[in-house]
Amino acid sequence: MKKFLFGLLFLVPACCPFHPFTFVQMTDPQIGFELSEERTDTMFKAAVAEVNALDPALVVITGDLVNWAYSDKQDSIYFAGRALIEAPVYELPGNHDIRTGDPASRERYERLHGATRFSFKKNGCAFIGIDSNCIKNGEEELENEQLEWLTSELSKARRAKYIFVFLHCPIIRQTIDEPEDYFNFSIAQREKYISLFKQYGVDAVFAGHTHIDYTTEYEGIRFYACGPVGFAFDRDRSGYNVITVGREGFEVKYVETKL
C-alpha cells in the first residue's frame, strides 16, 4: 500500500488544478474623498451589492480604503462595507492608508488590517499583492525586503496557469515612456519591476490610484488601472473590474456601478 501511494504522488501536479472562475478587483473606495463620508459609503455599498450578485471566487481591493489614515469614522465605514462582501477579501494599502514619510500610519494600518502584501493560489492561478508605497516613496529597506519576498513568491508561482500581481500605484498607465508623475512609477522602477515580471511570466498587473480606468500591454504583460469604487475623475465612471478566467485566457471588464 505504501508503495502504491508513493507512486500516486508523482501523478499529482505541483500546483493545484485549474478550474474556470471569476474574481473582482475593487479599488479606492477612499471613504470621504471629494464627497461626503455618507455618499462614498453609499457608493461602496452599492458596488458591494453588485459584486455579491456576481458570486465571485474572491475580491481584491487595491488600496486607498479611506481618505484620511487616522480617521476612526472612515475606518468604521470602510470595515462595515467590507463586511458585506460575501466572497473572500484580500486588500492592499494605498497612499492615503499609509502616508508618505509617516511610519505611524504604517503601524496603524498593520494593526487594523494585518499584512501589507499577500500571496496565494486559487484554481491553479497565482495571486500576489505588494505594497507600492514603499517603492513609490523610496523606502529602500522596506522595498528591498519586499522585493526579496516577491522574487521568492514569483519563483514558486512558475507553474501556475496565470500569475496575477496587484498593487495600488500603477507601474505604467498607458505607455512605458510616459512622463513620471504622481500616478505611476519612475522610469528606473518600471524597468526593474517589469523585467522581474517578464522573467517569471506574470500575465497581468492590476492597480488603482488613478481614479480613471486604463488598460495597456507591454512586453506581453497586461496592465490595468481600475477606476474607483468611490469618487471618479472620469465623468463619474465609478466601478470595478470583473475578471473572467478561462482555460484559453482571461477577460477583464470594467463595470460601472449603477448609482
C-alpha positions as CSV (number, residue, x, y, z in Angstrom):
1,M,0.0,0.0,0.0
2,K,2.8,2.4,0.9
3,K,4.5,1.8,-2.4
4,F,1.2,2.4,-4.3
5,L,0.6,5.8,-2.5
6,F,4.2,6.8,-3.2
7,G,3.7,6.2,-6.9
8,L,0.5,8.3,-6.8
9,L,2.3,11.3,-5.5
10,F,4.1,11.7,-8.8
11,L,0.8,11.9,-10.6
12,V,-0.3,14.9,-8.6
13,P,0.7,18.3,-10.2
14,A,2.8,20.6,-8.1
15,C,0.2,23.4,-8.5
16,C,-3.5,22.9,-7.7
17,P,-5.6,22.1,-10.8
18,F,-7.2,24.8,-12.9
19,H,-11.0,25.4,-13.0
20,P,-12.6,28.4,-14.7
21,F,-13.7,31.1,-12.3
22,T,-14.4,34.8,-11.8
23,F,-12.9,37.3,-9.4
24,V,-13.3,41.1,-8.9
25,Q,-10.9,43.9,-8.4
26,M,-12.3,46.9,-6.4
27,T,-10.2,49.9,-5.6
28,D,-10.2,53.3,-4.0
29,P,-13.4,53.3,-2.0
30,Q,-11.5,56.2,-0.3
31,I,-14.2,57.0,2.1
32,G,-14.7,60.7,2.4
33,F,-12.6,61.7,-0.8
34,E,-14.1,64.7,-2.6
35,L,-17.6,63.7,-1.4
36,S,-19.2,63.3,2.0
37,E,-18.4,60.2,4.0
38,E,-22.0,59.2,3.7
39,R,-22.0,59.5,-0.1
40,T,-18.9,57.4,-0.5
41,D,-20.3,54.9,1.9
42,T,-23.4,54.6,-0.3
43,M,-21.2,54.2,-3.4
44,F,-19.1,51.5,-1.8
45,K,-22.1,49.5,-0.6
46,A,-23.8,49.8,-4.0
47,A,-20.7,48.3,-5.6
48,V,-20.6,45.5,-3.0
49,A,-24.2,44.6,-3.6
50,E,-23.5,44.3,-7.4
51,V,-20.3,42.3,-6.8
52,N,-22.1,39.9,-4.4
53,A,-24.7,39.2,-7.2
54,L,-21.8,38.0,-9.4
55,D,-20.8,35.4,-6.8
56,P,-17.0,35.8,-7.5
57,A,-14.4,33.4,-6.1
58,L,-12.7,36.3,-4.4
59,V,-12.3,40.1,-4.3
60,V,-9.1,42.1,-4.2
61,I,-9.2,45.7,-3.0
62,T,-6.2,47.6,-4.2
63,G,-5.8,50.4,-1.7
64,D,-7.0,53.9,-0.6
65,L,-9.5,52.3,1.6
66,V,-10.1,55.6,3.3
67,N,-9.2,59.2,2.6
68,W,-7.5,60.0,5.9
69,A,-5.3,57.4,7.5
70,Y,-6.1,58.5,11.1
71,S,-9.9,58.7,10.8
72,D,-11.7,56.3,13.1
73,K,-15.0,57.2,11.5
74,Q,-13.8,56.5,7.9
75,D,-12.2,53.2,9.1
76,S,-15.5,52.2,10.7
77,I,-17.5,53.0,7.5
78,Y,-15.0,51.0,5.3
79,F,-15.0,48.0,7.6
80,A,-18.8,47.9,7.7
81,G,-18.9,47.9,3.9
82,R,-16.2,45.3,3.5
83,A,-18.0,43.1,6.0
84,L,-20.9,42.9,3.4
85,I,-18.7,41.3,0.8
86,E,-19.6,37.6,0.7
87,A,-16.5,36.4,-1.1
88,P,-13.0,36.1,0.5
89,V,-11.4,39.6,0.5
90,Y,-7.8,40.4,0.1
91,E,-6.7,44.1,0.5
92,L,-3.6,46.3,0.0
93,P,-2.7,49.7,1.3
94,G,-2.8,52.9,-0.8
95,N,-1.0,56.2,-0.3
96,H,-3.9,57.5,1.7
97,D,-3.8,54.5,4.0
98,I,-0.1,54.7,4.6
99,R,1.1,58.3,4.4
100,T,4.5,59.2,2.9
101,G,7.2,59.5,5.5
102,D,4.8,58.6,8.3
103,P,5.8,55.3,10.0
104,A,2.9,55.7,12.5
105,S,0.4,55.4,9.7
106,R,2.0,52.2,8.5
107,E,1.9,50.8,12.1
108,R,-1.8,51.8,12.3
109,Y,-2.7,50.1,9.0
110,E,-0.9,46.9,10.0
111,R,-2.7,46.9,13.4
112,L,-6.1,47.3,11.7
113,H,-5.6,45.3,8.5
114,G,-2.7,43.0,9.1
115,A,-0.1,42.4,6.4
116,T,0.6,44.9,3.6
117,R,1.0,42.1,1.0
118,F,-0.3,38.7,0.2
119,S,0.4,35.6,-1.9
120,F,-1.9,32.6,-2.5
121,K,-3.1,30.2,-5.2
122,K,-6.6,29.8,-6.4
123,N,-7.8,27.2,-9.0
124,G,-4.3,26.8,-10.3
125,C,-3.6,30.6,-10.6
126,A,-1.2,32.7,-8.5
127,F,-2.3,35.9,-6.8
128,I,0.4,38.2,-5.5
129,G,-0.2,41.6,-3.9
130,I,2.5,44.0,-2.9
131,D,2.7,47.4,-1.1
132,S,3.5,50.1,-3.7
133,N,4.0,52.8,-1.1
134,C,7.5,51.7,-0.1
135,I,8.5,51.6,-3.8
136,K,7.0,54.9,-4.7
137,N,8.3,56.6,-1.6
138,G,11.8,55.4,-1.9
139,E,11.9,53.5,1.4
140,E,14.8,51.3,0.4
141,E,14.9,48.9,3.4
142,L,11.2,48.1,3.2
143,E,11.3,47.8,-0.6
144,N,14.3,45.6,-0.7
145,E,12.8,43.2,1.9
146,Q,9.6,43.1,-0.1
147,L,11.5,42.6,-3.3
148,E,13.2,39.6,-1.9
149,W,9.9,38.1,-0.8
150,L,8.3,39.0,-4.2
151,T,11.0,37.3,-6.1
152,S,10.6,34.2,-4.0
153,E,6.8,34.1,-4.5
154,L,7.1,34.6,-8.2
155,S,9.6,31.7,-8.4
156,K,7.1,29.5,-6.5
157,A,4.4,30.5,-9.0
158,R,6.2,29.5,-12.2
159,R,3.9,26.5,-12.8
160,A,0.7,28.5,-12.2
161,K,-1.7,28.8,-15.2
162,Y,-1.8,32.5,-14.8
163,I,0.1,34.9,-12.5
164,F,-1.7,38.0,-11.4
165,V,0.0,40.8,-9.5
166,F,-1.8,43.6,-7.6
167,L,-0.6,46.9,-6.1
168,H,-2.1,50.4,-5.6
169,C,0.1,52.7,-7.7
170,P,0.3,51.7,-11.4
171,I,3.7,50.8,-12.8
172,I,2.5,52.4,-16.0
173,R,-0.8,53.7,-17.1
174,Q,-0.6,53.7,-20.9
175,T,3.0,53.7,-22.3
176,I,6.4,52.6,-21.0
177,D,7.9,56.0,-21.7
178,E,5.1,58.2,-20.3
179,P,6.3,61.0,-18.0
180,E,6.8,60.1,-14.4
181,D,4.2,61.7,-12.1
182,Y,2.1,61.2,-9.0
183,F,0.2,58.4,-10.8
184,N,2.9,56.0,-11.9
185,F,6.4,54.6,-11.2
186,S,9.7,56.2,-12.1
187,I,11.5,55.0,-15.3
188,A,14.0,53.1,-13.2
189,Q,11.3,51.4,-11.1
190,R,9.3,50.5,-14.2
191,E,12.4,48.8,-15.8
192,K,13.2,46.9,-12.6
193,Y,9.7,45.5,-11.9
194,I,8.7,44.9,-15.5
195,S,11.9,43.0,-16.1
196,L,11.2,40.9,-13.0
197,F,7.6,40.2,-14.0
198,K,8.7,39.3,-17.5
199,Q,11.4,36.9,-16.2
200,Y,8.8,35.0,-14.1
201,G,6.0,35.0,-16.6
202,V,3.5,37.4,-15.0
203,D,0.3,37.7,-17.1
204,A,-1.4,40.8,-15.7
205,V,-0.8,43.6,-13.2
206,F,-3.8,45.3,-11.5
207,A,-3.6,48.7,-9.9
208,G,-5.8,51.5,-8.8
209,H,-4.8,55.1,-7.6
210,T,-5.7,56.9,-10.9
211,H,-9.5,57.2,-10.3
212,I,-9.8,56.6,-14.1
213,D,-9.7,53.2,-15.7
214,Y,-6.7,52.5,-18.1
215,T,-5.6,49.4,-20.0
216,T,-2.4,48.7,-21.8
217,E,0.0,46.0,-22.7
218,Y,3.8,45.9,-22.7
219,E,6.3,43.0,-23.2
220,G,3.4,40.6,-23.2
221,I,2.1,41.7,-19.8
222,R,-1.3,43.3,-19.5
223,F,-1.6,46.3,-17.2
224,Y,-4.9,47.5,-15.7
225,A,-5.5,50.7,-13.6
226,C,-9.0,50.2,-12.4
227,G,-11.5,53.0,-11.9
228,P,-12.6,53.7,-8.3
229,V,-15.4,52.4,-6.3
230,G,-15.6,55.9,-4.8
231,F,-15.3,59.3,-6.5
232,A,-14.1,59.1,-10.1
233,F,-12.3,61.8,-12.2
234,D,-13.7,60.5,-15.4
235,R,-17.3,61.7,-15.7
236,D,-18.4,59.7,-12.6
237,R,-17.4,56.4,-14.0
238,S,-17.2,54.7,-10.6
239,G,-17.0,50.9,-10.8
240,Y,-14.9,47.8,-10.5
241,N,-13.1,45.2,-12.7
242,V,-14.7,41.8,-13.3
243,I,-12.1,39.2,-14.4
244,T,-13.3,36.0,-16.0
245,V,-10.6,33.4,-16.1
246,G,-11.0,30.5,-18.6
247,R,-8.8,27.7,-19.9
248,E,-7.9,29.7,-23.1
249,G,-7.3,33.1,-21.5
250,F,-8.8,35.7,-19.2
251,E,-11.0,38.7,-19.8
252,V,-11.1,41.9,-17.8
253,K,-14.2,44.1,-18.0
254,Y,-14.7,47.4,-16.2
255,V,-18.2,47.6,-14.9
256,E,-19.7,50.9,-13.9
257,T,-21.7,50.9,-10.6
258,K,-25.4,51.6,-11.1
259,L,-25.9,54.5,-8.8
